[in-house]
Amino acid sequence: MALKLQPRVEGDLRLLLTEHDLLHRLADGLGSPLNLVLPDQVVRNVHGFREVYREHHLSGGVYFAHKANRSRALIRGLAAADAGIDVASLGELQSALSAGFRPERIMATGPKSREFLWLAARTGVTVNADSVTELDTLAAIVAAHGLPRVPVLARLSGFVSAGTNVLTRTSRFGIPEAGLDDLWETLTAHRDHLEFLGVAYHLDTVALPEKAVALDGCLSAMDQAHAHGFQPRVIDIGGGFGVSYLADGSEWEAWTTELTAAVLGRRPPITWHGHGYGLRNEGGTVRGSLSVYPAHRAVSGPGYLGRLLATGSARHHRPLGALVLDSLYDLHTEPGRALLDQCGAVLLRIEEVRDDGNGETFVRVAGNGTDVGLEPHGVLMDPLLVPRGAPGPPEPAGVYLTGNLCLESDLITRRKVWLAHRPRPGDLLVFANTGGYLMDFGAGGALMQPTARTVAAFRSGETWQWCLDEQYWPVTGREEGN
């Protein structure tokens, strides 16, 4: 039984991946692994989020989470679009400024060094503060250097449901909702140095009920801020809008069902060494929880944002989006993965195809698990096979993909993947839709193996053009054919 998990590939990415001769020429000339990015697509994805804003009559910023991809082309494309950028390090702030983002379109988030805070304050970007201590440090820097007031948001966490009990996970980030008195005291003490814009949250979850509780909590915190004499106008609801990676939800259901059967020993393993992805067999009973990304999602990206805004407030019994609108607040979002949907792919050249004598086939590629980060991020999907020359017989082949590191653990994916036919050395494997976190988030040069170069691809009329990532700029001429 071929347990396929075929990727969802759409739009320009689908068209690009049919250009087999071009893909082979690029890999031959620039090596394997090789990253492809589509800067025009990320701009279209911004438009998708903006359409949800228009449907709900809301204003505010769509801030791309820079950490999701290192590509210069994608960042420069976004700089020319109706988008801001969320930077989580000093290096990312420097990257955003050099790509053409004005300070008012940049938000500094995440853990911050003094150097990061200094450059943020010096340039006047908005600081999304993680704690009252961080606010104290920022205010001291502003005072010491005679800088203008810095716009700030306060990141909150530890929200408590006002209605039906919703299980929420604790976070090491943010100011607990129960500790708002300390926040108001700190902001009052630093009125001359910090301009308080509003509150924020960013939850490590795809669960809609948790996000709705957090947005409801932020609305309550804004009421408290007004009661303390502040005039906040922004609520930032972070990211986590998700991507649906698979073309067919029934394949996802079949695979997870068969994994459970394999863990229980009711069928042969479908993963390397019976890996359970969080599930285990205890006396004939499945224990644990499936620790993978929900690879097929009925609602994701802009649709997820729309669903959240339509969710009713437990406190006010009205849609959350309507409450934001009634209060005349700006709504900021920080999508990373969702803005990179269909924006990238990773090419890997096949080096060796080997049968182990026990019925399994291993395919070694010129790349490793850090070059396509499926396993660390729990994303399960099959690659596409791009043959060199005429393809083999159309018989699905189940194989294990191994990397180029001298490590037993270097598997591109622990699950058996299914290809259209038996691959051959020289063929390419293409992992599609890897733009968000799966392309270069963990890339490194272990054992001095080369890391992927990145190519920006774009269309001019019906013709595909490309350049090295660092050479892409969204100038006149690049827009033709978009």
C-alpha atoms as one frame of an Amber mdcrd trajectory, in Angstrom:
protein
   0.000   0.000   0.000   1.549   3.278  -1.162   0.978   5.747   1.672   1.555
   8.912  -0.291   1.602  12.440   1.111   1.585  14.473  -2.079   2.437  18.161
  -1.708   0.019  20.945  -2.557   1.680  22.916  -5.370  -0.115  25.828  -6.989
   0.318  28.931  -9.132   3.743  30.010 -10.316   5.484  27.399  -8.188   3.606
  24.633 -10.001   4.556  26.151 -13.368   8.201  26.527 -12.382   8.484  22.924
 -11.209   7.313  21.664 -14.622  10.398  23.272 -16.199  12.524  20.151 -15.791
  15.331  21.232 -18.116  15.669  24.554 -16.292  15.741  22.836 -12.890  18.512
  20.497 -14.003  20.538  23.348 -15.524  20.281  25.325 -12.301  21.357  22.365
 -10.160  24.181  21.494 -12.568  25.481  25.052 -12.515  24.918  26.035  -8.895
  25.094  22.722  -7.083  22.951  20.648  -4.773  21.257  21.489  -2.500  19.757
  24.522  -4.207  16.978  26.800  -2.929  14.453  28.447  -5.235  12.389  31.446
  -4.096   9.574  33.332  -5.847   9.503  36.974  -4.675   6.445  37.818  -6.788
   4.386  35.194  -4.950   5.114  36.636  -1.514   3.657  39.948  -2.716   0.499
  38.150  -3.848   0.259  36.542  -0.413   0.377  39.985   1.216  -2.576  40.937
  -0.980  -4.440  37.888   0.359  -4.059  39.097   3.947  -4.950  42.634   2.942
  -8.191  41.373   1.430  -9.214  40.004   4.851  -8.459  43.418   6.377 -10.704
  45.043   3.770 -13.520  42.539   4.366 -13.495  43.441   8.074 -12.886  47.179
   7.442  -9.722  47.069   9.549  -6.469  48.959   9.257  -3.043  47.984  10.526
   0.223  46.397   9.470   1.028  42.986   7.993   4.546  42.363   9.350   6.466
  39.495   7.760   8.376  37.387  10.311  11.917  37.673   8.933  13.147  34.567
  10.754  11.051  32.325   8.493  13.517  32.738   5.601  16.927  34.365   5.045
  16.334  35.203   1.371  17.323  38.712   0.356  15.030  38.562  -2.691  11.955
  37.815  -0.601  12.743  40.637   1.845  13.348  43.122  -0.970  10.129  42.048
  -2.656   8.235  42.682   0.561   9.889  46.090   0.960   8.206  47.094  -2.297
   4.822  45.753  -1.142   2.180  46.904   1.334   3.900  45.096   4.197   6.065
  45.633   7.230   8.663  43.321   8.719   9.114  41.729  12.143  12.797  41.407
  13.071  13.973  39.266  15.977  17.699  40.043  16.091  20.216  42.805  15.470
  21.213  41.127  12.199  17.612  40.940  11.007  17.107  44.628  11.806  20.182
  45.517   9.750  18.895  43.252   6.957  15.493  44.969   6.905  16.951  48.460
   6.848  19.335  47.580   4.019  16.498  45.989   1.996  14.604  49.282   1.871
  12.189  49.117   4.793  11.608  52.470   6.458  11.764  52.376  10.289   8.015
  52.932  10.671   7.460  49.626   8.812   9.745  47.617  11.109   8.874  45.962
  14.406  11.549  44.588  16.733  10.440  41.434  18.549  11.961  38.491  20.406
  14.790  38.495  22.980  16.834  41.671  22.540  20.441  42.538  23.304  21.398
  46.076  24.313  22.915  46.561  20.860  19.638  45.494  19.241  17.694  47.912
  21.460  20.152  50.717  20.726  19.788  50.405  16.951  16.022  50.080  17.270
  15.884  53.242  19.366  18.361  55.087  17.141  16.357  54.357  13.978  12.913
  54.749  15.559  11.457  51.309  14.830   8.617  49.988  16.984   9.818  47.797
  19.857   7.524  44.932  20.812   8.742  44.482  24.386   8.843  41.083  26.037
   9.032  42.258  29.680   8.976  45.291  31.955  12.737  44.812  32.410  13.193
  45.255  28.683  11.128  48.436  28.809  13.342  49.734  31.629  16.491  48.966
  29.613  15.122  50.616  26.478  14.095  53.742  28.377  17.569  53.988  29.923
  19.169  53.791  26.461  16.846  56.512  25.134  17.649  58.755  28.099  21.406
  58.156  27.996  21.669  59.030  24.292  19.119  61.847  24.183  16.930  60.038
  21.660  13.293  60.782  20.776  10.573  58.693  22.378  10.488  55.143  21.027
   7.136  53.592  20.024   6.525  50.394  22.013   4.073  47.544  22.276   3.866
  45.260  25.307   3.726  41.539  24.600   1.280  39.769  26.902   0.836  36.098
  27.817  -0.903  33.860  30.363  -4.406  34.717  29.199  -7.399  33.348  31.112
 -10.678  32.562  29.385 -13.675  34.614  30.487 -16.168  32.015  29.257 -15.892
  28.283  28.609 -12.622  27.027  30.048  -9.971  26.915  27.309  -6.732  25.059
  28.010  -3.824  27.427  27.334  -0.146  26.589  27.486   2.271  28.602  29.560
   4.933  30.631  27.781   8.330  31.918  28.835   7.706  35.013  26.710   5.600
  38.052  27.476   4.118  39.830  30.484   1.467  37.712  32.259  -2.047  39.097
  31.995  -2.159  38.931  35.797   0.869  41.261  36.014  -0.505  44.276  34.179
  -0.204  46.562  37.217   3.587  46.367  36.905   3.298  47.220  33.210   1.201
  50.348  33.809   3.600  51.471  36.549   6.627  51.013  34.293   5.049  52.798
  31.339   3.982  55.691  33.591   7.535  56.060  34.883   8.918  56.224  31.319
   6.363  58.453  29.606   9.129  60.847  28.529  11.067  58.094  26.752   8.534
  55.507  25.558   5.405  56.029  23.451   2.965  53.271  24.360   1.097  52.128
  21.229  -0.727  49.064  22.512  -0.458  45.374  23.375   0.473  42.182  21.565
   0.582  38.423  21.781   2.295  35.645  19.858   1.304  32.093  20.788   3.130
  28.885  19.879  -0.053  27.158  18.776  -2.350  26.726  15.805  -5.389  26.336
  18.091  -8.047  28.933  17.250  -9.694  28.927  20.721  -6.387  29.887  22.403
  -5.840  32.732  19.967  -9.391  33.968  20.474  -8.889  34.009  24.262  -5.660
  35.980  23.769  -7.300  38.573  21.489 -10.158  38.921  23.975  -7.566  39.420
  26.719  -5.786  42.094  24.697  -9.035  43.999  24.237  -9.505  43.925  28.012
  -5.916  45.105  28.546  -6.523  48.034  26.196  -9.492  49.046  28.350  -7.217
  48.969  31.401  -4.626  51.085  29.577  -7.210  53.759  28.830  -8.256  53.704
  32.496  -4.611  54.443  33.424  -4.497  57.505  31.194  -2.835  56.001  28.088
  -4.157  56.301  24.529  -3.210  52.962  22.914  -4.334  52.294  19.362  -2.732
  48.981  18.281  -3.346  45.288  18.977  -0.757  42.907  17.513  -1.962  39.290
  17.257   1.313  37.783  16.008   1.432  34.916  13.532   0.602  31.232  13.492
  -1.926  31.358  10.620  -0.503  28.220   9.087  -0.105  26.551   5.712  -1.817
  23.486   4.287   1.037  21.474   2.778  -0.805  18.493   1.307  -3.018  18.307
  -1.770  -5.352  15.643  -0.383  -6.690  15.525   3.167  -7.653  11.862   2.799
  -3.988  10.953   2.343  -3.180  12.645   5.644  -5.963  10.782   7.418  -4.854
   7.461   5.891  -1.218   7.989   6.834  -1.908   8.927  10.459  -4.251   5.943
  10.774  -1.639   3.556   9.393   1.062   5.059  11.630  -1.062   4.197  14.655
  -1.491   0.647  13.342   2.262   0.363  12.784   3.034   1.598  16.313   0.690
  -1.096  17.657   2.400  -3.739  15.527  -0.698  -4.413  13.427   1.112  -3.710
  10.177   4.769  -3.410   9.002   6.574  -0.189   9.975   6.141   2.835   7.705
   8.968   4.770   9.360  12.665   4.163   9.969  13.146   1.847  12.963   9.439
   2.173  13.755   9.705   5.853  14.701   6.321   6.904  16.115   6.441  10.702
  15.818   5.421  10.976  19.464   3.264   7.825  19.610   4.352   4.690  21.491
   2.962   1.247  22.271   2.399   0.514  25.940   0.925  -2.938  26.400  -1.133
  -2.788  23.247  -2.385   0.759  23.886  -1.210   3.842  22.016   0.235   6.470
  24.340   1.667   9.927  23.732   0.558  12.468  21.156   1.348  12.893  17.487
   4.050  15.583  17.445   3.832  16.697  13.833   2.528  19.758  12.027  -1.088
  19.347  10.802   0.050  19.004   7.198  -3.437  19.231   5.728  -5.552  22.070
   7.093  -9.060  22.988   6.002  -8.448  26.640   6.930  -5.060  28.372   6.932
  -3.334  31.629   6.021  -5.690  34.552   5.325  -8.689  32.252   5.794  -7.526
  31.477   9.329  -7.248  35.196  10.104 -10.791  35.699   8.831 -12.033  32.828
  10.996 -10.361  34.329  14.076 -11.879  37.770  13.476 -15.320  36.199  13.076
 -15.019  34.303  16.374 -17.238  35.615  19.154 -15.776  37.281  22.245 -16.505
  35.397  25.466 -16.637  38.731  27.304 -18.757  40.761  24.904 -20.557  38.092
  22.817 -19.727  39.828  19.552 -17.198  38.985  16.813 -13.663  39.889  17.833
 -13.043  41.710  14.540 -16.101  43.906  15.117 -14.834  44.812  18.604 -11.453
  45.848  17.181 -13.220  47.946  14.556 -15.615  49.572  17.050 -12.655  50.650
  19.175 -10.917  52.154  16.117  -7.815  50.083  16.851  -5.220  49.107  14.257
  -4.714  45.361  13.969  -1.163  44.162  13.358  -0.320  40.621  12.246   3.059
  38.861  11.978   2.674  36.006   9.474   5.838  34.116   8.565   5.029  30.672
   7.196   1.678  31.865   5.785   3.236  34.705   3.755   5.674  32.215   2.223
   3.028  29.759   1.029   4.023  28.556  -2.486   7.117  30.802  -2.404   9.950
  28.299  -2.478  11.395  24.850  -3.130  14.576  22.906  -2.397  16.340  20.892
  -5.118  18.439  17.868  -4.123  20.437  15.771  -6.597  20.275  11.990  -6.144
  23.746  10.518  -5.616  23.016   6.862  -4.938  20.115   4.394  -4.977  20.756
   1.274  -2.882  18.711  -1.767  -1.854  19.542  -3.076   1.609  18.728  -6.722
   0.915  15.747  -6.654   3.290  13.259  -5.111   0.934  14.058  -1.444   1.632
  15.523   1.124  -0.761  17.759   3.980   0.334  18.235   7.102  -1.747  21.221
   9.271  -0.815  21.080  12.899  -1.898  23.607  15.723  -2.183  22.304  17.537
   0.885  21.282  16.739   4.427  18.603  17.204   7.033  19.663  20.773   7.797
  19.114  21.784   4.164  15.435  20.874   4.142  14.108  21.089   7.685  11.059
  18.839   7.489  11.800  16.688  10.533  12.719  19.502  12.979   9.458  21.270
  12.134   7.311  18.153  11.944   6.175  18.707   8.354   5.523  15.476   6.441
   5.225  15.453   2.646   6.694  13.599  -0.315   9.177  15.220  -2.690   8.584
  15.465  -6.424  10.871  13.450  -8.699  12.421  15.271 -11.657  14.103  12.653
 -13.842  17.154  13.330 -15.972  16.010  12.116 -19.345  13.130   9.744 -19.911
  11.434   8.615 -16.689  11.408   5.016 -15.537   8.356   2.726 -15.471   5.413
   4.436 -13.723   5.409   2.210 -10.666   5.325   3.983  -7.254   8.519   3.402
  -5.277   8.690   3.656  -1.497  12.131   4.788  -0.367  14.007   6.221   2.597
  15.926   9.442   1.930  19.359   9.797   3.497  21.704  12.768   3.582  25.391
  13.334   2.958  26.523  13.446   6.585  28.406  10.567   8.184  25.687  10.234
  10.819  23.094   7.513  11.311  20.636  10.252  12.242  20.979  12.118   8.927
  17.646  11.182   7.390  15.857  13.766   5.281  12.634  12.288   6.634  12.102
   9.352   8.999   8.996   8.234   7.142   9.123   6.227   3.944   8.316   8.564
   1.037   6.684   7.568  -2.222   7.990   8.597  -5.630   6.307   8.256  -9.016
   8.881   5.646 -10.089  12.192   4.211  -8.960  14.729   7.043  -8.967  18.194
   7.002 -10.533  21.453   8.813  -9.751  21.384  12.208 -11.437  17.637  12.666
 -10.982  16.459  15.553  -8.820  14.188  15.468  -5.806  12.212  18.665  -5.272
  10.666  19.475  -1.921   7.948  21.975  -2.753   6.589  24.824  -0.637   9.558
  24.960   1.704   9.771  28.772   1.875   8.571  29.055   5.483  11.049  27.646
   8.028  11.827  24.509   5.965  14.501  25.928   3.646  17.298  27.608   5.556
  16.120  28.043   9.158  18.580  25.446  10.477  21.044  25.275   7.593  24.650
  24.752   8.606  27.951  23.497   7.262  28.358  20.288   9.284  31.364  18.172
   8.185  32.239  21.057   5.862  29.448  20.063   3.477  28.311  22.999   1.304
  25.079  24.747   2.173  22.489  25.658  -0.415  22.778  28.658  -2.641  19.520
  30.500  -3.294  18.096  31.545  -6.648  15.240  34.014  -7.195  12.939  33.025
 -10.058  10.411  35.329 -11.698   8.400  35.474 -14.885   8.744  37.950 -17.723
   5.701  37.293 -19.862   5.717  33.540 -20.481   9.458  33.221 -19.875  11.136
  32.302 -16.607  14.119  34.385 -15.544  16.386  33.913 -12.554  19.255  35.476
 -10.688  21.223  34.774  -7.560  19.227  35.695  -4.488  21.493  38.550  -3.418
  21.308  40.104  -6.911  17.525  40.426  -6.986  15.985  43.896  -6.674  12.312
  44.719  -7.426  13.182  47.482  -9.911  11.553  48.511 -13.175  11.703  45.645
 -15.635  11.316  42.916 -12.997   7.604  43.722 -12.689   6.924  43.015 -16.371
   4.708  39.989 -16.743   3.741  39.863 -13.059
